[in-house]
């Protein structure tokens, strides 16, 4: 293990990473958010989910550096007297949680179906790929919007809807990688020694197609967070009691023109920063793993 | 059935050619078009021919790596083409292959212990990792590799060493038939002899039977008991090695042999130069597939398809000249 870690620090990937300011900034942003959502709740001034802890008298307080601002609410409050910074920390947690869970689920499902379709080919392959074609012909947002409108708000439902939308990308990518990989001789060699199809797929094909998968999954975390934000903004995402970043923007937007700009702008900047960081990291990985771009 | 270890009869492998948006089958590449041969236990049959003549396809079809279009493959009297699923998987223990490219045929993400131990695991021949590693170490010694290489990755080795790993992987199951698909053509000349000698040594030691596919005639001559010459998906001549090299009957074999360099200074041999290229197996010539390039072509060659006929002790040739 120690040896592998040492190998990583000596690897070309790590070397190139250090010389790529964008990638370093991206990783710093992502780590900042990860740390924030993991330990942030212990430090926030308020638990925004605890309705009893809110005081309507604190509503519409501006950030602390403005007139009427209080130190207790560094970034101001919303219409229910909720501390915006606390709400953003908890909201980031929901946004990132959804992003990671959805990517994990859709990646596992899409990869499995892509592996099976690509390796076995034939009817199963045609069936799955036509399904992918059909789904890709609808805008992802429309499909997610439709599912959410049909089933209603909720964390689990949101994850379900976004996974349904997301798996096709992995299935398509994995399938095309498998088609390339399965023609290689070591796959024949694996069949020849008497391995059954699934051991061949999981022990030989899968490890050799992981790189494009890692790249897509990374970039997709950002995309999913954006989609989630959009759905929540449109009012079909997470429940109002546990707002994600997108829902915070929406709540703030309702009062934006009353001059209460902060409750919309700060969560919006958070989304932007988070997705920006993830994309920087994803772009770096894509460039690294695609020799043609080097 | 037959007493032969391997008996291949009228083996055909056609690849469909598809075109258009509906992927309609518009033609067939007749990669292997009616190949018949047998192999006895402990024997080595060299399969030679130009690139694209179907020799590798034959090897792969025999090992069930490719679906066969037509024909029969009997192995120890059992028809391999009738096997499927679990039965085929179990039967694979008995016939293994040494691949041409020692770089492409070893999974880059596995260590030597995993690569060579994998066949053992697939057939439940190693209960623990320790037992597996012991067996792998033993076979590594057999192929001339140090047991200390166990935990290295395949990419850390040279071409010759990799090919030894490939051979170890093929032999660890103790098979009776090994198809060697141009096992040395990807290697440096200096390494080729070592690997060939290793194969010969292992054959003597374990009584292996080889189907040795190659385009290098001197290599084939060195290792084979019998040689089959393929042209455009068919065997045109098959004989004992010395008989074939000293007395080639088929014009194609004669041309092929005359093209091989003779390592003897001053010796001038008349070289037969064939005109034209190998015809496309998509649209093979009528009659004898060799007739457009043959220097002894006759009228009937473009009409009648010749068949493999016995013309001497164990000497078969497919040519109208000897009718």
HADDOCK unambig.tbl for C-alpha pairs under 7 A between the chains (distance, minus, plus):
assign (segid A and resid 184 and name CA) (segid B and resid 104 and name CA) 6.69 0.50 0.50
assign (segid A and resid 185 and name CA) (segid B and resid 104 and name CA) 5.53 0.50 0.50
assign (segid A and resid 185 and name CA) (segid B and resid 105 and name CA) 4.63 0.50 0.50
assign (segid A and resid 186 and name CA) (segid B and resid 104 and name CA) 5.99 0.50 0.50
assign (segid A and resid 186 and name CA) (segid B and resid 105 and name CA) 3.84 0.50 0.50
assign (segid A and resid 186 and name CA) (segid B and resid 106 and name CA) 5.21 0.50 0.50
assign (segid A and resid 186 and name CA) (segid B and resid 107 and name CA) 5.63 0.50 0.50
assign (segid A and resid 188 and name CA) (segid B and resid 65 and name CA) 6.85 0.50 0.50
assign (segid A and resid 189 and name CA) (segid B and resid 105 and name CA) 6.25 0.50 0.50
assign (segid A and resid 192 and name CA) (segid B and resid 92 and name CA) 6.55 0.50 0.50
assign (segid A and resid 192 and name CA) (segid B and resid 96 and name CA) 6.70 0.50 0.50
assign (segid A and resid 193 and name CA) (segid B and resid 92 and name CA) 6.34 0.50 0.50
assign (segid A and resid 193 and name CA) (segid B and resid 93 and name CA) 6.81 0.50 0.50
assign (segid A and resid 193 and name CA) (segid B and resid 96 and name CA) 6.95 0.50 0.50
assign (segid A and resid 193 and name CA) (segid B and resid 119 and name CA) 5.23 0.50 0.50
assign (segid A and resid 194 and name CA) (segid B and resid 89 and name CA) 4.73 0.50 0.50
assign (segid A and resid 194 and name CA) (segid B and resid 90 and name CA) 6.59 0.50 0.50
assign (segid A and resid 194 and name CA) (segid B and resid 92 and name CA) 5.59 0.50 0.50
assign (segid A and resid 194 and name CA) (segid B and resid 93 and name CA) 6.96 0.50 0.50
assign (segid A and resid 194 and name CA) (segid B and resid 119 and name CA) 6.88 0.50 0.50
assign (segid A and resid 194 and name CA) (segid B and resid 122 and name CA) 6.11 0.50 0.50
assign (segid A and resid 195 and name CA) (segid B and resid 89 and name CA) 6.90 0.50 0.50
assign (segid A and resid 195 and name CA) (segid B and resid 122 and name CA) 5.58 0.50 0.50
